[in-house]
């Protein structure tokens, strides 16, 4: 393999690449406005089931510290 071919086939995305991340986009009111394919795969909700719903549908509220 030449240097050119090695560079073309290398994966330079790195550990912080989010293109395949399970991502939910939430607005200021806590409503889900975006849902990635990886989020669907991880959590089992299809976009039409979760977009427009409050974040609390799949993420329980944090417990109050005692």
Short mmCIF file of the C-alpha atoms (twelve columns), coordinates in Angstrom:
data_MODEL
# 
_entry.id   MODEL 
# 
loop_
_atom_site.group_PDB 
_atom_site.id 
_atom_site.type_symbol 
_atom_site.label_atom_id 
_atom_site.label_alt_id 
_atom_site.label_comp_id 
_atom_site.label_asym_id 
_atom_site.label_seq_id 
_atom_site.Cartn_x 
_atom_site.Cartn_y 
_atom_site.Cartn_z 
_atom_site.pdbx_PDB_model_num 
ATOM 1  C CA . UNK A 1  0.000   0.000  0.000  1 
ATOM 2  C CA . UNK A 2  1.421   3.367  -0.938 1 
ATOM 3  C CA . UNK A 3  1.532   6.352  1.386  1 
ATOM 4  C CA . UNK A 4  -1.215  7.968  -0.692 1 
ATOM 5  C CA . UNK A 5  -3.540  4.943  -0.287 1 
ATOM 6  C CA . UNK A 6  -2.826  4.699  3.446  1 
ATOM 7  C CA . UNK A 7  -3.722  8.354  3.942  1 
ATOM 8  C CA . UNK A 8  -6.915  7.941  1.913  1 
ATOM 9  C CA . UNK A 9  -8.103  4.958  3.968  1 
ATOM 10 C CA . UNK A 10 -7.079  6.255  7.409  1 
ATOM 11 C CA . UNK A 11 -9.782  7.249  9.888  1 
ATOM 12 C CA . UNK A 12 -8.934  10.723 11.170 1 
ATOM 13 C CA . UNK A 13 -12.217 11.369 12.972 1 
ATOM 14 C CA . UNK A 14 -10.783 10.781 16.420 1 
ATOM 15 C CA . UNK A 15 -12.424 10.083 19.769 1 
ATOM 16 C CA . UNK A 16 -14.493 13.282 19.835 1 
ATOM 17 C CA . UNK A 17 -16.212 12.724 16.495 1 
ATOM 18 C CA . UNK A 18 -19.974 12.924 17.058 1 
ATOM 19 C CA . UNK A 19 -21.186 11.901 13.607 1 
ATOM 20 C CA . UNK A 20 -22.208 8.491  14.939 1 
ATOM 21 C CA . UNK A 21 -23.187 9.628  18.430 1 
ATOM 22 C CA . UNK A 22 -26.598 9.067  19.982 1 
ATOM 23 C CA . UNK A 23 -27.762 12.682 19.990 1 
ATOM 24 C CA . UNK A 24 -30.896 14.375 21.242 1 
ATOM 25 C CA . UNK A 25 -31.359 18.083 20.570 1 
ATOM 26 C CA . UNK A 26 -33.412 19.819 23.241 1 
ATOM 27 C CA . UNK A 27 -34.793 23.359 23.182 1 
ATOM 28 C CA . UNK A 28 -34.792 25.820 26.095 1 
ATOM 29 C CA . UNK A 29 -38.120 24.453 27.371 1 
ATOM 30 C CA . UNK A 30 -36.798 20.876 27.562 1 
ATOM 31 C CA . UNK A 31 -38.618 19.648 24.451 1 
ATOM 32 C CA . UNK A 32 -36.831 17.223 22.141 1 
ATOM 33 C CA . UNK A 33 -36.469 18.870 18.727 1 
ATOM 34 C CA . UNK A 34 -33.902 16.526 17.176 1 
ATOM 35 C CA . UNK A 35 -33.183 12.799 17.377 1 
ATOM 36 C CA . UNK A 36 -30.284 10.990 15.714 1 
ATOM 37 C CA . UNK A 37 -30.379 7.494  14.201 1 
ATOM 38 C CA . UNK A 38 -27.875 6.386  16.855 1 
ATOM 39 C CA . UNK A 39 -30.227 7.662  19.607 1 
ATOM 40 C CA . UNK A 40 -33.012 5.596  18.070 1 
ATOM 41 C CA . UNK A 41 -30.788 2.528  18.041 1 
ATOM 42 C CA . UNK A 42 -29.566 3.052  21.606 1 
ATOM 43 C CA . UNK A 43 -32.840 4.010  23.280 1 
ATOM 44 C CA . UNK A 44 -35.400 2.389  21.007 1 
ATOM 45 C CA . UNK A 45 -37.531 5.461  20.309 1 
ATOM 46 C CA . UNK A 46 -38.230 6.378  16.690 1 
ATOM 47 C CA . UNK A 47 -38.044 10.093 15.870 1 
ATOM 48 C CA . UNK A 48 -41.815 10.417 15.435 1 
ATOM 49 C CA . UNK A 49 -42.269 8.997  18.955 1 
ATOM 50 C CA . UNK A 50 -39.895 11.380 20.738 1 
ATOM 51 C CA . UNK A 51 -39.570 14.643 18.768 1 
ATOM 52 C CA . UNK A 52 -41.961 17.160 20.308 1 
ATOM 53 C CA . UNK A 53 -42.004 15.337 23.652 1 
ATOM 54 C CA . UNK A 54 -40.465 16.627 26.888 1 
ATOM 55 C CA . UNK A 55 -36.994 15.347 27.721 1 
ATOM 56 C CA . UNK A 56 -38.447 13.665 30.806 1 
ATOM 57 C CA . UNK A 57 -40.097 11.030 28.539 1 
ATOM 58 C CA . UNK A 58 -36.807 9.137  28.412 1 
ATOM 59 C CA . UNK A 59 -34.591 10.888 30.959 1 
ATOM 60 C CA . UNK A 60 -35.906 10.926 34.531 1 
ATOM 61 C CA . UNK A 61 -35.388 14.076 36.576 1 
ATOM 62 C CA . UNK A 62 -32.347 14.241 38.831 1 
ATOM 63 C CA . UNK A 63 -33.087 13.317 42.436 1 
ATOM 64 C CA . UNK A 64 -32.928 16.134 44.956 1 
ATOM 65 C CA . UNK A 65 -29.762 16.039 47.058 1 
ATOM 66 C CA . UNK A 66 -30.475 15.148 50.656 1 
# 
